[in-house]
Amino acid sequence: DYQTIEFPTHLLYNFSVERSMFGLVNDLVLRVKTKRGVAEYPSVSMAALSKTDQEKIKTALSGTK
C-alpha cells in the first residue's frame, strides 16, 4: 500500500534527514507551513534509494526554501 505526499513547494518550511535503525537507514522528515502553524509529515524511509538519489533529493529540497 503506497501513499503520496503532495503540497506546493512554497509551503515547505524545512526538512531534515534523520538516521534510524542504528544509523543505517535515513528517514526524510518534511515540515510545511499551514494556516495553524507548522505541520510535520510522518517520516519517509529512504532505505530503497541509492546514496546518489538521496543526495539529489536533499539538493532539490534545499533549493525550494
C-alpha atoms as a printed R data frame, in Angstrom:
   type eleno elety resid chain resno      x      y      z
1  ATOM     1    CA   ASP     A     1  0.000  0.000  0.000
2  ATOM     2    CA   TYR     A     2  1.649  3.228 -1.187
3  ATOM     3    CA   GLN     A     3  0.823  6.778 -0.183
4  ATOM     4    CA   THR     A     4  1.909 10.079 -1.694
5  ATOM     5    CA   ILE     A     5  2.658 13.449 -0.175
6  ATOM     6    CA   GLU     A     6  1.829 16.443 -2.319
7  ATOM     7    CA   PHE     A     7  1.953 20.127 -1.441
8  ATOM     8    CA   PRO     A     8  3.018 23.320 -3.226
9  ATOM     9    CA   THR     A     9  6.774 23.773 -2.834
10 ATOM    10    CA   HIS     A    10  6.378 27.294 -1.458
11 ATOM    11    CA   LEU     A    11  4.730 25.771  1.631
12 ATOM    12    CA   LEU     A    12  7.843 23.758  2.543
13 ATOM    13    CA   TYR     A    13  9.050 25.135  5.867
14 ATOM    14    CA   ASN     A    14 12.055 22.846  6.213
15 ATOM    15    CA   PHE     A    15 13.157 19.251  6.055
16 ATOM    16    CA   SER     A    16 15.597 17.003  7.816
17 ATOM    17    CA   VAL     A    17 17.208 13.655  7.192
18 ATOM    18    CA   GLU     A    18 17.368 11.577 10.330
19 ATOM    19    CA   ARG     A    19 19.187  8.322 10.867
20 ATOM    20    CA   SER     A    20 17.278  5.328 12.198
21 ATOM    21    CA   MET     A    21 17.914  1.633 12.762
22 ATOM    22    CA   PHE     A    22 21.332  2.051 14.372
23 ATOM    23    CA   GLY     A    23 22.297  4.785 11.911
24 ATOM    24    CA   LEU     A    24 21.987  2.523  8.877
25 ATOM    25    CA   VAL     A    25 18.817  3.953  7.322
26 ATOM    26    CA   ASN     A    26 17.948  7.572  6.523
27 ATOM    27    CA   ASP     A    27 14.424  8.907  7.016
28 ATOM    28    CA   LEU     A    28 13.172 12.088  5.378
29 ATOM    29    CA   VAL     A    29 11.042 14.393  7.534
30 ATOM    30    CA   LEU     A    30  9.089 17.202  5.837
31 ATOM    31    CA   ARG     A    31  7.635 20.217  7.632
32 ATOM    32    CA   VAL     A    32  5.163 22.507  5.868
33 ATOM    33    CA   LYS     A    33  3.523 25.806  6.703
34 ATOM    34    CA   THR     A    34 -0.208 25.654  7.356
35 ATOM    35    CA   LYS     A    35 -2.796 28.178  8.493
36 ATOM    36    CA   ARG     A    36 -2.393 26.825 12.020
37 ATOM    37    CA   GLY     A    37  1.400 26.798 12.085
38 ATOM    38    CA   VAL     A    38  3.994 24.253 11.023
39 ATOM    39    CA   ALA     A    39  2.929 20.647 10.434
40 ATOM    40    CA   GLU     A    40  5.302 17.691 10.301
41 ATOM    41    CA   TYR     A    41  4.566 14.790  7.982
42 ATOM    42    CA   PRO     A    42  5.361 11.260  9.144
43 ATOM    43    CA   SER     A    43  8.913 10.302  8.197
44 ATOM    44    CA   VAL     A    44  9.570  8.610  4.872
45 ATOM    45    CA   SER     A    45 12.193  5.884  4.726
46 ATOM    46    CA   MET     A    46 14.926  6.412  2.148
47 ATOM    47    CA   ALA     A    47 16.248  2.850  2.511
48 ATOM    48    CA   ALA     A    48 15.308  1.867 -1.043
49 ATOM    49    CA   LEU     A    49 17.223  4.797 -2.565
50 ATOM    50    CA   SER     A    50 20.878  4.900 -3.505
51 ATOM    51    CA   LYS     A    51 23.121  7.444 -1.791
52 ATOM    52    CA   THR     A    52 23.185  9.398 -5.060
53 ATOM    53    CA   ASP     A    53 19.396  9.573 -5.215
54 ATOM    54    CA   GLN     A    54 19.239 10.597 -1.560
55 ATOM    55    CA   GLU     A    55 21.670 13.444 -2.268
56 ATOM    56    CA   LYS     A    56 19.583 14.539 -5.271
57 ATOM    57    CA   ILE     A    57 16.506 14.760 -3.058
58 ATOM    58    CA   LYS     A    58 18.358 16.783 -0.428
59 ATOM    59    CA   THR     A    59 19.686 19.149 -3.093
60 ATOM    60    CA   ALA     A    60 16.251 19.584 -4.672
61 ATOM    61    CA   LEU     A    61 14.600 20.286 -1.323
62 ATOM    62    CA   SER     A    62 17.339 22.707 -0.305
63 ATOM    63    CA   GLY     A    63 16.634 24.746 -3.428
64 ATOM    64    CA   THR     A    64 12.968 25.213 -2.535
65 ATOM    65    CA   LYS     A    65 13.495 27.080  0.747
